Amino acid sequence: MNCESCRFFLDREFEEPMLMGMHGQCRRFPPVFFASSLRPVFPPVFAESWCGEYKPRDAVIGADELQKVIADWLKSQRHDAFTSDDILFDLIALGHLPVGCDEAKANASIWRAMANLGYKRVRGTRGAWRAWFYVPAEDDGHD
């Protein structure tokens, strides 16, 4: 159990002299300000470090668990239309999906879970595939 095998670890090389030798960033929590940075950054970590927030990278959540996680996530939202990027980003930030996961596979799983929860995809006004939104299936005004 170390940072390198954690789902929140993002492998990264640093160019800053103070960070040479660090192996990546911890993405468990939002970026923070350090005295040496002009903008918030994710904490740099050594690959062999560890902490109490560890979750294994290879722990894959099943379809049923993902559907429950998404259902809980939907209850916490204040609107009824979501892009797949909204959901994907939050699931990664909450630790339900690993940093650096295969986004295409993750989005396909999210779409299946949303359909099972009674939502459907509709094309947004921009027309691009990234502009798909999720709306409740009972809303017939978006066919």
C-alpha positions in Angstrom: 0.0 0.0 0.0 1.7 3.2 -1.2 0.8 6.2 -3.3 1.9 4.6 -6.6 -0.8 1.9 -6.3 -3.5 4.3 -5.0 -6.4 5.3 -7.2 -5.8 9.0 -6.3 -2.2 9.0 -7.5 -1.3 10.8 -10.8 2.1 10.0 -12.1 3.9 13.2 -13.1 7.4 14.5 -13.5 8.1 17.9 -12.0 10.4 20.5 -13.4 10.5 22.8 -10.4 13.8 22.4 -8.5 12.1 22.1 -5.1 10.0 19.2 -6.3 12.7 17.2 -8.1 12.5 13.6 -6.9 8.8 13.7 -6.3 6.9 11.1 -8.4 3.4 12.4 -8.7 0.4 14.2 -7.3 -2.2 13.2 -4.9 -5.7 13.9 -6.3 -7.7 12.9 -3.3 -8.6 16.5 -2.3 -8.8 19.7 -4.2 -5.6 21.7 -5.0 -4.1 23.8 -2.3 -1.9 26.9 -2.2 1.8 26.3 -1.3 4.1 29.2 -0.3 6.2 28.5 -3.4 3.3 28.5 -5.9 1.3 31.3 -7.5 -1.7 29.0 -8.0 -3.3 26.1 -6.2 -1.7 22.7 -6.9 -2.3 19.1 -6.0 0.1 18.0 -3.3 3.3 16.4 -4.8 4.1 13.0 -3.3 6.7 10.3 -3.5 5.5 7.0 -5.1 6.5 5.0 -2.0 4.7 7.3 0.5 1.3 6.4 2.0 -1.6 7.8 4.0 -4.9 6.9 5.6 -6.9 7.8 2.5 -5.5 5.0 0.4 -7.8 3.2 -2.0 -6.3 0.6 -4.4 -6.1 1.6 -8.0 -7.2 -1.8 -9.3 -10.4 -2.0 -7.1 -13.1 -1.8 -9.7 -16.6 -1.1 -8.7 -19.3 -3.2 -10.2 -22.3 -2.0 -12.2 -24.7 -2.3 -9.3 -22.5 -0.4 -7.0 -21.8 2.3 -9.7 -25.5 2.7 -10.2 -26.0 3.2 -6.4 -23.2 5.7 -6.3 -24.7 7.6 -9.2 -28.2 7.5 -7.7 -26.7 9.0 -4.4 -24.8 11.6 -6.5 -28.0 12.6 -8.3 -29.8 13.2 -5.0 -27.1 15.7 -4.0 -27.4 17.7 -7.2 -29.6 20.8 -7.5 -30.5 20.4 -11.2 -31.7 17.6 -13.5 -29.4 17.9 -16.5 -25.8 16.6 -16.4 -23.0 16.1 -18.8 -21.1 12.9 -18.6 -18.0 14.9 -17.7 -19.8 16.3 -14.6 -20.5 12.9 -13.4 -17.1 11.4 -14.4 -15.2 14.2 -12.7 -17.2 13.9 -9.4 -16.9 10.1 -9.3 -13.1 10.4 -9.7 -12.9 13.2 -7.1 -15.0 11.1 -4.7 -12.7 8.1 -5.2 -15.3 5.9 -6.9 -13.2 5.8 -10.1 -9.4 5.9 -10.3 -7.5 9.0 -11.5 -6.4 8.2 -15.1 -9.1 5.7 -15.7 -10.2 4.9 -19.2 -12.8 7.7 -19.7 -14.5 6.0 -22.7 -15.2 2.8 -20.6 -16.2 4.9 -17.6 -18.6 7.0 -19.6 -20.2 3.9 -21.1 -20.7 2.5 -17.6 -22.1 5.8 -16.5 -24.5 5.9 -19.4 -25.8 2.4 -18.7 -26.3 3.3 -15.0 -28.2 6.5 -15.9 -30.4 4.6 -18.3 -31.2 2.1 -15.6 -32.1 5.0 -13.3 -34.7 6.3 -15.8 -32.6 9.0 -17.5 -31.9 9.3 -21.2 -29.3 11.1 -23.3 -30.4 14.0 -25.5 -28.3 16.1 -27.9 -27.5 19.6 -26.7 -27.9 22.7 -28.7 -24.2 22.6 -29.8 -24.7 19.3 -31.6 -21.4 17.8 -30.5 -21.3 14.4 -28.8 -19.8 16.0 -25.7 -23.0 18.2 -25.4 -25.2 15.3 -24.4 -27.2 15.8 -21.3 -29.1 13.6 -19.0 -32.7 14.4 -18.3 -35.4 12.4 -16.5 -36.9 9.9 -18.9 -40.5 11.0 -18.1 -39.7 14.4 -19.6 -41.0 13.9 -23.2 -40.1 17.4 -24.4 -36.5 16.4 -25.5 -36.9 13.6 -28.1 
